[in-house]
């Protein structure tokens, strides 16, 4: 075997795996540099838990990537093991064959990615092909398995992942995106079927698909990355290392149980959190950022947490993950939050409506441009433009008590892709009686007068208000729960940051920190200066 040919791929310039376009923002290829940072974290944790032992020098350790795409994790693991086992298995061909047939396993998420992964790991899309560097396989897929899997439909939805039957009940020629790892009732039996025998993996590592289109059973998407993590933990590995969107730390539809179990379980030894997605994955851009964690079955304690705020990595700190119901990403914010909570005031969440306050969706079209007898002013956004149109009172069945009061409209969504300092929220609107809005807004109200509404609006424009919102707003969406940590005030004055800093005893250092994170907002039109 040519010793120079086997693992030179990693050292090429450029590495082929840095040149592959992502399938989508939901199925993102992991950059080799990022994968290696995760593997470095794994090696450190393994050494800490095993008396300083080198995981890459252990020929018995088994690895599984249950959602392999480019094969980067398996490739880098193979490279490290090939070097680390040189002393124990001197013959290179024998060593490589041992690693590939006994230690490294993967499950492709699609037919295409399974071929790509085999090419990355075996240097051939056929594991037993003439160009494969593995010589011990008797089948073409080797230890990187893929077969078409079907969803299980009940009432138009998949019982495993929530996919909509209308979208994914496809013919043989199309991918079903029924990911095998999460489409089973008995994952241990499934692993035995795929790889033979009673499989016990020491390390499960990967970057799972993030969302399922129509996963809520309709047109909206829902998160599925947590299903891969939960399934991996069902296999009882010694370590699980996953890169997933950071929104699980504070938000995400259906994430409450997952977040509580992960944060309170105290098995997360390391957490590295990027607030800006493109800092970790160049060319990928979505709200909330991304991060990876190392879960250790035999560890119970606080977590070593590293925050990469924008493009700047903060010093690692030891954190208790379950101090609050969600995780506060920046340690510097905790002292401020505790000062605010100490006064035990009513929450703005008690004043803010739920989603779609008047039952009118964002794409509502039952309106007229000009007022008519008995009509209500309707605030909406169309093609990015804020408009005030008119609709019939008879069409409103939800929150009718808010119609004829003063109120403040809070934008339901505002995204900045991890920008620092941030605005956090878009401009608010004071809306008079005889008015409603679409799903574009939430409503703070009812308010007693125009003066009270103006007072609320002045509060929303302060950096202090938007800073407290930012602690719970990890994506572009700001629903009622996002305002849980913002205290209500007396609505008889114009609120300023100076007055709020004085009320809550915010130190000069804390003020400087808040102002480094939150941009000012122009008091005339709500836009940033």
VEXGU-404176 format. One record per residue (C-alpha): residue in three letters; y, z, x. Coordinates in steps of 0.25 Angstrom, whole numbers, padded with zeros to 4 digits, always signed. Layout:
BEGIN
ALAYZX ...
END
This chain:
BEGIN
UNK+0000+0000+0000 UNK+0014-0003+0005 UNK+0021+0010+0007 UNK+0035+0004+0007 UNK+0033-0003-0006 UNK+0028+0009-0015 UNK+0041+0017-0018 UNK+0052+0010-0011 UNK+0058+0006-0025 UNK+0066+0019-0026 UNK+0073+0016-0013 UNK+0077+0002-0016 UNK+0092-0001-0019 UNK+0093-0002-0030 UNK+0082+0005-0036 UNK+0076-0004-0047 UNK+0076+0007-0057 UNK+0092+0009-0056 UNK+0093-0006-0060 UNK+0086-0005-0074 UNK+0095-0005-0086 UNK+0092+0006-0097 UNK+0085+0002-0109 UNK+0096+0009-0117 UNK+0103+0022-0117 UNK+0091+0029-0124 UNK+0081+0024-0113 UNK+0088+0026-0100 UNK+0081+0023-0087 UNK+0083+0035-0077 UNK+0090+0031-0064 UNK+0081+0034-0052 UNK+0092+0044-0046 UNK+0091+0052-0059 UNK+0076+0052-0059 UNK+0076+0057-0045 UNK+0086+0068-0048 UNK+0076+0073-0059 UNK+0064+0072-0050 UNK+0072+0080-0039 UNK+0074+0091-0050 UNK+0060+0091-0053 UNK+0056+0092-0039 UNK+0065+0104-0037 UNK+0060+0111-0050 UNK+0045+0108-0046 UNK+0048+0115-0032 UNK+0055+0127-0039 UNK+0043+0129-0048 UNK+0032+0126-0038 UNK+0036+0134-0025 UNK+0043+0122-0019 UNK+0032+0112-0021 UNK+0036+0097-0020 UNK+0032+0090-0033 UNK+0032+0077-0026 UNK+0021+0082-0016 UNK+0011+0086-0028 UNK+0001+0076-0031 UNK-0003+0083-0044 UNK+0010+0083-0051 UNK+0011+0073-0063 UNK+0023+0067-0069 UNK+0025+0060-0082 UNK+0037+0052-0087 UNK+0035+0050-0102 UNK+0046+0041-0104 UNK+0046+0032-0092 UNK+0056+0020-0092 UNK+0059+0015-0078 UNK+0048+0024-0071 UNK+0059+0030-0062 UNK+0053+0044-0064 UNK+0039+0040-0061 UNK+0044+0031-0049 UNK+0052+0042-0043 UNK+0041+0052-0045 UNK+0031+0043-0038 UNK+0040+0041-0027 UNK+0042+0056-0024 UNK+0027+0059-0026 UNK+0023+0047-0016 UNK+0032+0054-0006 UNK+0028+0068-0009 UNK+0013+0066-0008 UNK+0013+0058+0005 UNK+0007+0070+0012 UNK-0004+0073+0002 UNK-0008+0058-0001 UNK-0004+0051+0012 UNK-0009+0037+0007 UNK+0003+0031+0000 UNK-0006+0022-0009 UNK-0014+0034-0013 UNK-0002+0043-0015 UNK+0005+0033-0024 UNK-0007+0030-0032 UNK-0009+0045-0034 UNK+0005+0047-0039 UNK+0005+0036-0048 UNK-0009+0038-0055 UNK-0009+0054-0054 UNK+0005+0059-0055 UNK+0015+0049-0062 UNK+0014+0046-0076 UNK+0024+0039-0086 UNK+0025+0034-0101 UNK+0034+0022-0103 UNK+0043+0022-0114 UNK+0042+0007-0117 UNK+0033-0004-0112 UNK+0044-0010-0103 UNK+0047+0004-0097 UNK+0033+0006-0094 UNK+0032-0007-0086 UNK+0045-0003-0079 UNK+0040+0011-0075 UNK+0027+0005-0070 UNK+0034-0004-0061 UNK+0043+0007-0056 UNK+0031+0016-0053 UNK+0020+0007-0050 UNK+0028-0004-0045 UNK+0021-0013-0055 UNK+0021-0013-0070 UNK+0006-0013-0070 UNK+0000+0000-0064 UNK-0012-0006-0059 UNK-0006-0020-0055 UNK-0006-0025-0041 UNK+0008-0021-0038 UNK+0006-0007-0043 UNK+0007+0004-0032 UNK-0003+0012-0041 UNK-0017+0009-0038 UNK-0025+0019-0046 UNK-0022+0014-0061 UNK-0032+0006-0069 UNK-0021+0002-0080 UNK-0008-0005-0080 UNK+0000+0006-0085 UNK-0004+0017-0075 UNK+0002+0030-0078 UNK+0014+0024-0085 UNK+0010+0022-0099 UNK+0015+0014-0110 UNK+0009+0010-0123 UNK+0016+0006-0136 UNK+0017+0018-0145 UNK+0021+0019-0160 UNK+0030+0028-0168 UNK+0024+0036-0179 UNK+0032+0033-0191 UNK+0034+0043-0203 UNK+0045+0040-0213 UNK+0051+0030-0204 UNK+0052+0038-0191 UNK+0043+0041-0179 UNK+0038+0055-0180 UNK+0039+0056-0165 UNK+0052+0051-0161 UNK+0060+0048-0174 UNK+0061+0033-0172 UNK+0064+0025-0184 UNK+0053+0016-0189 UNK+0062+0005-0193 UNK+0067+0004-0179 UNK+0054+0006-0171 UNK+0043+0002-0179 UNK+0041-0011-0171 UNK+0032-0022-0168 UNK+0023-0023-0156 UNK+0033-0030-0147 UNK+0043-0020-0148 UNK+0044-0006-0141 UNK+0042+0006-0151 UNK+0049+0016-0143 UNK+0038+0026-0147 UNK+0038+0033-0134 UNK+0023+0038-0132 UNK+0027+0051-0126 UNK+0033+0056-0138 UNK+0025+0049-0149 UNK+0013+0058-0149 UNK+0008+0071-0155 UNK+0000+0076-0143 UNK+0007+0072-0130 UNK-0004+0078-0121 UNK-0014+0070-0128 UNK-0005+0058-0127 UNK-0003+0060-0112 UNK-0019+0060-0110 UNK-0020+0047-0118 UNK-0009+0040-0109 UNK-0013+0045-0095 UNK-0028+0051-0097 UNK-0033+0065-0096 UNK-0025+0078-0098 UNK-0011+0075-0093 UNK-0002+0086-0088 UNK+0011+0082-0082 UNK+0018+0091-0072 UNK+0032+0083-0074 UNK+0037+0075-0085 UNK+0049+0067-0082 UNK+0057+0056-0089 UNK+0069+0050-0096 UNK+0065+0048-0111 UNK+0071+0039-0121 UNK+0083+0046-0127 UNK+0084+0041-0141 UNK+0076+0034-0152 UNK+0084+0024-0160 UNK+0083+0028-0175 UNK+0076+0041-0171 UNK+0083+0048-0182 UNK+0075+0039-0191 UNK+0087+0030-0194 UNK+0098+0023-0186 UNK+0102+0035-0177 UNK+0095+0038-0164 UNK+0088+0051-0160 UNK+0085+0057-0147 UNK+0070+0057-0142 UNK+0071+0061-0128 UNK+0068+0076-0131 UNK+0055+0071-0137 UNK+0051+0067-0123 UNK+0055+0080-0117 UNK+0047+0088-0128 UNK+0035+0080-0127 UNK+0035+0081-0111 UNK+0036+0096-0113 UNK+0024+0096-0122 UNK+0016+0091-0110 UNK+0019+0104-0103 UNK+0024+0098-0090 UNK+0028+0107-0078 UNK+0042+0100-0078 UNK+0049+0090-0087 UNK+0061+0082-0082 UNK+0068+0073-0092 UNK+0082+0066-0092 UNK+0087+0066-0107 UNK+0101+0065-0113 UNK+0109+0078-0112 UNK+0112+0078-0126 UNK+0100+0087-0129 UNK+0108+0098-0122 UNK+0118+0099-0134 UNK+0115+0089-0145 UNK+0106+0078-0149 UNK+0099+0076-0163 UNK+0087+0084-0164 UNK+0089+0091-0150 UNK+0091+0105-0155 UNK+0076+0110-0154 UNK+0074+0102-0141 UNK+0087+0108-0135 UNK+0083+0122-0139 UNK+0069+0121-0133 UNK+0074+0115-0120 UNK+0086+0124-0117 UNK+0079+0137-0122 UNK+0066+0134-0115 UNK+0071+0137-0101 UNK+0062+0127-0095 UNK+0073+0118-0090 UNK+0075+0120-0075 UNK+0085+0109-0072 UNK+0095+0102-0081 UNK+0104+0091-0076 UNK+0114+0086-0086 UNK+0123+0073-0085 UNK+0134+0073-0095 UNK+0137+0058-0092 UNK+0125+0049-0094 UNK+0129+0038-0084 UNK+0130+0048-0073 UNK+0115+0050-0073 UNK+0111+0037-0079 UNK+0121+0026-0074 UNK+0124+0015-0085 UNK+0119+0024-0096 UNK+0129+0030-0105 UNK+0127+0039-0117 UNK+0134+0052-0122 UNK+0129+0066-0118 UNK+0123+0063-0104 UNK+0109+0065-0099 UNK+0102+0075-0091 UNK+0088+0079-0086 UNK+0081+0092-0086 UNK+0069+0098-0079 UNK+0060+0107-0088 UNK+0050+0116-0081 UNK+0038+0122-0088 UNK+0038+0134-0080 UNK+0052+0137-0079 UNK+0060+0147-0088 UNK+0075+0149-0084 UNK+0089+0143-0083 UNK+0091+0129-0080 UNK+0098+0123-0067 UNK+0108+0114-0074 UNK+0116+0102-0068 UNK+0127+0096-0075 UNK+0133+0082-0071 UNK+0146+0082-0079 UNK+0151+0068-0079 UNK+0148+0063-0065 UNK+0149+0076-0058 UNK+0137+0085-0056 UNK+0140+0100-0058 UNK+0133+0111-0050 UNK+0119+0115-0055 UNK+0119+0128-0063 UNK+0109+0137-0069 UNK+0110+0137-0084 UNK+0104+0143-0096 UNK+0101+0132-0105 UNK+0100+0139-0119 UNK+0113+0147-0118 UNK+0118+0139-0130 UNK+0112+0131-0141 UNK+0115+0119-0133 UNK+0117+0117-0118 UNK+0131+0118-0112 UNK+0131+0107-0102 UNK+0143+0112-0093 UNK+0141+0126-0088 UNK+0156+0128-0087 UNK+0157+0127-0102 UNK+0149+0139-0105 UNK+0159+0150-0102 UNK+0169+0143-0111 UNK+0159+0141-0122 UNK+0156+0156-0121 UNK+0170+0160-0122 UNK+0172+0152-0135 UNK+0159+0157-0141 UNK+0163+0172-0138 UNK+0173+0171-0150 UNK+0162+0167-0160 UNK+0172+0159-0168 UNK+0167+0149-0179 UNK+0163+0136-0174 UNK+0169+0122-0176 UNK+0155+0118-0181 UNK+0157+0126-0193 UNK+0170+0117-0196 UNK+0164+0104-0193 UNK+0156+0095-0202 UNK+0142+0089-0199 UNK+0139+0075-0196 UNK+0144+0064-0206 UNK+0154+0074-0213 UNK+0156+0066-0226 UNK+0143+0058-0226 UNK+0150+0046-0221 UNK+0143+0039-0210 UNK+0150+0033-0198 UNK+0147+0019-0203 UNK+0152+0022-0217 UNK+0159+0010-0224 UNK+0162+0015-0238 UNK+0177+0016-0236 UNK+0190+0008-0238 UNK+0202+0006-0229 UNK+0212+0010-0239 UNK+0213+0023-0248 UNK+0209+0022-0262 UNK+0209+0032-0274 UNK+0202+0044-0270 UNK+0198+0039-0257 UNK+0196+0048-0244 UNK+0201+0045-0230 UNK+0189+0042-0222 UNK+0189+0043-0207 UNK+0179+0035-0199 UNK+0177+0026-0186 UNK+0175+0012-0187 UNK+0173+0003-0175 UNK+0178+0014-0166 UNK+0191+0015-0174 UNK+0195+0028-0182 UNK+0198+0024-0197 UNK+0203+0031-0209 UNK+0198+0024-0222 UNK+0195+0028-0236 UNK+0182+0031-0244 UNK+0179+0037-0258 UNK+0178+0052-0260 UNK+0166+0050-0269 UNK+0158+0045-0257 UNK+0159+0059-0249 UNK+0147+0068-0252 UNK+0147+0077-0240 UNK+0157+0088-0235 UNK+0166+0085-0247 UNK+0173+0098-0244 UNK+0179+0092-0232 UNK+0186+0080-0239 UNK+0198+0086-0244 UNK+0201+0095-0232 UNK+0208+0093-0219 UNK+0198+0091-0208 UNK+0197+0086-0194 UNK+0187+0075-0191 UNK+0179+0076-0178 UNK+0173+0064-0171 UNK+0158+0065-0172 UNK+0156+0056-0159 UNK+0164+0055-0147 UNK+0157+0050-0134 UNK+0162+0050-0119 UNK+0149+0048-0111 UNK+0151+0060-0103 UNK+0166+0058-0099 UNK+0172+0071-0093 UNK+0182+0075-0097 UNK+0179+0072-0111 UNK+0186+0071-0125 UNK+0173+0076-0132 UNK+0178+0072-0146 UNK+0186+0061-0152 UNK+0199+0063-0159 UNK+0198+0072-0172 UNK+0205+0068-0184 UNK+0212+0077-0195 UNK+0208+0072-0208 UNK+0215+0076-0221 UNK+0209+0079-0235 UNK+0203+0067-0242 UNK+0196+0062-0230 UNK+0182+0060-0224 UNK+0176+0054-0212 UNK+0163+0047-0208 UNK+0152+0052-0198 UNK+0162+0048-0187 UNK+0168+0062-0189 UNK+0164+0077-0191 UNK+0174+0085-0200 UNK+0180+0098-0196 UNK+0185+0105-0209 UNK+0188+0108-0219 UNK+0202+0112-0214 UNK+0212+0119-0222 UNK+0224+0111-0218 UNK+0230+0100-0210 UNK+0235+0110-0200 UNK+0221+0116-0198 UNK+0215+0102-0196 UNK+0225+0099-0185 UNK+0222+0112-0179 UNK+0207+0108-0179 UNK+0211+0095-0173 UNK+0219+0101-0162 UNK+0207+0110-0158 UNK+0198+0098-0157 UNK+0207+0091-0147 UNK+0207+0103-0138 UNK+0199+0102-0125 UNK+0193+0116-0129 UNK+0187+0111-0142 UNK+0182+0098-0136 UNK+0176+0106-0124 UNK+0168+0115-0134 UNK+0163+0103-0141 UNK+0159+0096-0128 UNK+0149+0107-0125 UNK+0140+0103-0137 UNK+0144+0088-0138 UNK+0135+0081-0129 UNK+0134+0067-0135 UNK+0145+0059-0142 UNK+0142+0066-0156 UNK+0149+0079-0160 UNK+0143+0085-0172 UNK+0146+0098-0179 UNK+0137+0106-0169 UNK+0146+0101-0157 UNK+0157+0110-0162 UNK+0148+0122-0162 UNK+0155+0129-0150 UNK+0169+0125-0154 UNK+0176+0137-0161 UNK+0185+0136-0173 UNK+0199+0140-0172 UNK+0210+0144-0182 UNK+0216+0131-0187 UNK+0230+0135-0188 UNK+0235+0129-0174 UNK+0235+0118-0164 UNK+0224+0121-0154 UNK+0226+0119-0139 UNK+0217+0121-0127 UNK+0226+0131-0122 UNK+0225+0140-0135 UNK+0210+0138-0135 UNK+0208+0142-0120 UNK+0216+0154-0122 UNK+0208+0158-0135 UNK+0195+0157-0128 UNK+0199+0162-0114 UNK+0196+0149-0107 UNK+0199+0151-0092 UNK+0207+0141-0084 UNK+0194+0136-0077 UNK+0187+0134-0090 UNK+0200+0126-0096 UNK+0199+0117-0084 UNK+0185+0115-0086 UNK+0187+0111-0101 UNK+0198+0102-0097 UNK+0189+0095-0087 UNK+0179+0092-0097 UNK+0188+0089-0110 UNK+0199+0078-0110 UNK+0212+0081-0118 UNK+0214+0074-0131 UNK+0227+0068-0136 UNK+0233+0076-0147 UNK+0239+0064-0154 UNK+0227+0056-0156 UNK+0215+0063-0150 UNK+0213+0054-0139 UNK+0211+0059-0125 UNK+0223+0058-0116 
END
